[in-house]
Amino acid sequence: MSAATQANPLPNLTRSDSKTWIWCGRSLTMLVVLFCAFDGITKVLKDPHVLSASADLGYSVGSIVLIGALLLASTALYAIPRTAILGAILLTGYLGGAVASNVRVGHPVFECVFPVILGMLAWGGIFVREPRLGELVPFRK
C-alpha cells in the first residue's frame, strides 16, 4: 500500500513522536491492566462476591479460579510491551466470553456491553502507542 493511498488520522502529528499520544496510550493500557488484574486476583483468591456472581452465571468455584488465572496471564502479556498485541488478542477472547456469559443469563445491557468497552480501551491503548498497528488497521478518508 503506498503512502499516498493511506490516510493519516492525525495529519499534523506523528503518533510515535508525540509524548502526549504515548502517555494517552500508556494511561489507557494501565487502566485496562489495573481493572483486569483486580478482576483476576479476586477470582483466584475466591472473593465471596465474585463466587456469588459467578454462580449466577453458572460457573463453579474451580472454573472461576482457572478463569482468573487465565485472565491474569493474558493481562501480564498485555502489560509487557513486547507481547502486548498477543495479550490484547487473548483479552479480546476472554472479554468475548464475558459478553456471551452475560447475554446467556439475561443480564442488563450495560453488563453485556462493558466487556466490549474494555476491549476497545485495550486496543485503543495499543493503537495509540504502536504506529505499526496503524499500518494493519488504517483509517481512510
N, C-alpha and C positions, 0 to 999 in steps of 0.2 A: 504494500500500500504506500503510495507516495505521500510526501508531506503536504502536497497541495490539496489532496482529497480528504485529508484528516483535519477535522476542526479542533482547535484547542479550546476547551471550555473556559479557559482563563487567558484571553488573548494577550494581556499585558503583564502576565505574571507566570513565571515558571514554577510549578508546584514544588519541584525538588529543591529549588534555590530559596524559597520563601520560608523564613523561620516561623512566620505566623501559621502557614499551612502545615508545616511539620508538627508544630505544637498542637494544632487543632486535631490532627490525626492521632497524635500521642494521647491527647485527652479523651478522644472517643474510644481508643483502644483500652485505656486504663479504666474507663467507665465499664466497658464490657467485661474486662478481666476481673474487676472487683465484684461485679454482680455474679458472674459465673462461678468465681472462686467461692464466694459466700454460699451460693446455692449448692455447689458440690460438697463443700465442707459440712453443711447442715445435713445433707443426705448421708454422707459417710459416718458422721457422728450420731446418726439416728435421732435427730431432734424430734420430740413428740409432735410438734405442729406439722413438721414435714411428713412424718409417718402417717398422721391422720389425713392430710391432704392427698398423699399418695394412695392410701387405702380407698379414698373416694374415686380415684382414677382407676382402681383395680390392680394396683401393684403390691406385691408382697414386700416385706421388710428386706429380705435377701436381695431381691431385684433392685430395690432402691439404693442399697449400698453399692452394688455393681454399677448402676446408672450414675451415681455420684462419682465413683472412681473414674469412669469413662469421661464424665464431664470435666473433672479436674485434669485428666491427661490431655484432653482436647484444648482446654484453656491454657495449660502450660505451653503446648505447641503454638498456640495463637500468640502468647505473650513474648515468645522468642522471635526476634526479627527474622532470622534465617528460615524459620519454619512457620511463619505467621499465615501464609496462604494455605498451607496444609491444615493448620489449626482452624482457619476460617471455614474451610470445606467441611471439616469434621463437626464444628459447631453448627454449621448450617444443617447438617443431617440430624444432629441432636435436637435442634430447635424445630425442625420439621416434625419430629416425633412428638414434641411437646404440643404443637398445634393439633396434630392428629388425635392425641390423647384428650385434649380439652374439647375438641369438636365431638368426639365419640360419646363423651358423657354429658354433653349439652351445656357446657359452661357458658357464661355470658360472653358477648363479643370481645370485650377488652382482653379477657383472659386467653382467648383464642388468637387475637391479633398481636398481643405483647411479644411473643417469641419472634414474630416477623419483624417487628420494630427493632428488637435486639439484634437480629441478624443483619438488618440494614445498617445499624450503627457499627457492627463488627466490620462489614465490608466497606463502609464509608471510611472508617479509620485507616484501613489498609490502602484504599484507593487514593486518599489524600497524601499518604506518606510514600507510596510506591509508584513512581511515574511509569514503570514498565507495565503495570496493570492497566493503565490507560490505553496502552497500545493494543491490549487484548480486548478491552471493552471501550472502544472510542465513542465519544459523543459527537454527533454530526449536526451541522446546521440544517 
